[in-house]
Amino acid sequence: MRTRVGVVLAMICACGGGGRSPNDGGTDNRQPVVSVRTTPQNDVDLLFVIDDSASMADKQNNLAVNFPNFINVLNTIEGGLPNVHIGVTTTDMGTKSTGSPTAAPGVGTVGQGGCVNAGDDGKLQTNGAAVTGSFISDVKQTDGTRIKNYTGDLATVFGQMARVGATGCGFEQPLHAMKRALENTAANPGFLRPDAILGVVFLADEDDCTAKSTQLFAPTDTTIGTLSSFRCTRFGVTCTEGGATSDAMNVIGAKGGCSSNETSTMIDPVTPYRDFLLGLKTDPSKVVVGGIIGDPTPVAVETRTINGNNEPAVAHSCMYQGAAGNELADPGARFKSFFDLFPGRSAFTSICQPDLSVALEQLAQLISRTIGSPCITTPIADVDASMPGLQPDCVVEDVVGVSATVIPKCSSPEAPPCWRFDTDAIRCPSLDHLRLTIVRSAPADPATITNMRCVVL
C-alpha cells in the first residue's frame, strides 16, 4: 500500500528530564545517564506491543534479529540479567472502541487487514515459541541458578514470539491493546507483578488509532469521509499549523506543531493511558515507556489513490531500504505526545532503519537506568579538553520521594557525601568501564534513588 518516498530521520530521544539545574542559572541540557536504587529492584515486566498490520513483516524481523543487543545490555546490569517477564501482544483490537461495550460491525476481510470484534484483545502471544504459558519468565534464584519457562536461547525464543505476522487489523490500537494486556489478568495471569518495574515498548509503522467511538468504523459518508485509516490522523491529531480542526486536517498540505487531539470525540486522548500505567504502581519511577515508531515529523496530508478513488491520506514521514524493497512509516505524532508524558522515563527511535541494533541498545539502557545500574553506558562529554582526563558536566542527586539533595563531586581529600567515577571492567564492560561511586559517611535511606545527569556526546 505504501509507495510514497519519505525522508529518513533516524532519531533517539531520551525524552524529558530537563528543567533547571540546582546549580545552573540557565537551561539544563544534561541528560539522565545513571539511576541507582539503594534498595535493588531486580524484577522487570516487559510488554512489547507489536503492530501486526500489513507492511510490518520486515520490521518485525528487524526487531527479532537485533533483539540480542537488547538482552546484552540487560546482561551488563549489576548481578546480570534481571528477573524478567517478557510478553508480546498485537495492536489488533478489531472494531472495539473504549466508549462502547460492544464492537462495531466488522470491516474488511479478516486476515487481510480486516477488523472484527475485539481482535486479539491484548492477549499475550507466543506464536508457537517453546514457552510454557503465555510469556517468557526467567527468574534468578538465591543460589544463582535461574528458573526458566522456555527452551533454548532467550533472544531466539523472543524472536519467534515477535514475528506476529502482518495480517492484522489496519486500524491499529496500540494504547488500547497495552491497557487490555495489563488489566486483563484473567487472560494473562501472572505476567504483571505488583512490585516489579514495568517497561512497555511499542513497534509500529503507523500512529496510534485507539478508538473512542465505534463511529471510527462507520461506512463512508460526507461527515467523516472515506472508511480508511486516514480517519486516525484526521480526528486523532491536531496541528497548530494547518490542522487546528478535523476539517483543517482534511486539507491537503503540510502541517506543523502536531500532537494528540485530546478533545476528539472519535479517537481516545493519550493522557488517560499515562494515568493508567502510573496507577499500576505505588512508585511512578517504576514505569518506563519506549517505542520504535514512524518519525513524528514531517506531517503532511496528500492525495492518494485508494480503491480507485483519489482520497486524502497522511504522507509517510520516513523510509528505508528493506529486504523486499522500500519500507515506509507514517508520522507517530500521538505516540510522541504519549512518550512526552513520561519525562526522564521514555525514549523513542525511528522504525525507518535497516538495522535496529543501536535502537534496541538505547531502549535497553533506559530499562537499565530504571533498574539501577551505576555503569556509564552513555558517552559523556568532556567539557574542558585542556585538562587531563574526563572533565564532565554532571549533577548528582539523592532523591527520596519528592525531596532531592545535590551531592558534590569528590575532591582531594574526599569529604562525604561526594561522587566520583571509578573504573570497573568486569561489572561495567561497555564504553570506558566507568561506574558512578558515591562516597558516604553513613548508609543512605533505603528509599533513596541516586540520579546522575550529564552533558553527553
PyMOL commands that set and color helices and strands:
alter all, ss='L'
color gray80, all
select helices_A, chain A and resi 57-75+154-162+174-183+214-217+230-236+246-249+271-279+284-286+333-339+357-371
alter helices_A, ss='H'
color red, helices_A
select strands_A, chain A and resi 12-15+31-37+43-50+83-90+136-140+146-148+197-203+237-241+253-260+287-293+299-306+309-314+318-322+325-329+346-350+394-400+403-407+418-423+434-439+449-454
alter strands_A, ss='S'
color yellow, strands_A
deselect
rebuild
show_as cartoon
